[in-house]
Amino acid sequence: MKFHINPLASDIIISIYVIATLYLRFKFENETNVNPGLSIVMGICFVVIIWALIKLKVLNPNWFGLLNSKKLKP
């Protein structure tokens, strides 16, 4: 049994995740001296986590309806 999250909830979770990780990165980088290489590695790690959840079909983003693959027929 696979765990699936519906598209709207997935969009909300991804949005919150992106905002939270950006906040944590900016806060961490302001408080400590972080070189650019470490900053890039942290960003890539955060992106890989969300990418893996999408590839495993746990998250099913609809991108808030912006990228509909179904075309409307007239």
Buried (B, 14 or more C-beta within 10 A) or exposed (E): EEEEBEBEEBBEBBEEBEEEBEEEBEEEBEEEEEEEEEBEEBEEEBEEEBEEBEEEEBBBBBEEEEEEEEEEEE
